[in-house]
Amino acid sequence: MTGQELSGRGEGVSLVTCCGRRIAVKCFTLATPENPISRVTLDVGRDRDGEPGTWASLTADEARGLAHLLLAEAARAERSGR
């Protein structure tokens, strides 16, 4: 993965992009006795200049859908020469 770094952190993993943003992916669970809720969180950190990032909380189905879209767009980018 040229220009990128993957690292694991106990509960999740993160990737540092070529432009310096760390994208952390974790499973977050709210353990309520009646209705435990689990989400996949995506935290896009600050850029090199300190501009704030953003985050999202996804259901398992939403995370799979996003993964599918990312893979499709990655294939398209490779075909078009990046």
HULIN-V710469 format. One record per helix or strand of 3 or more residues. SS is the DSSP state (@ for helix, = for strand). FROM is the first residue (numbers start at 0). TO is the last residue. If there is no record, write none. Layout:
# HULIN-V710469
((SS	FROM	TO) (SS	FROM	TO))
This chain:
# HULIN-V710469
((=	4	8) (=	11	15) (=	21	29) (=	36	43) (=	53	57) (@	59	78))
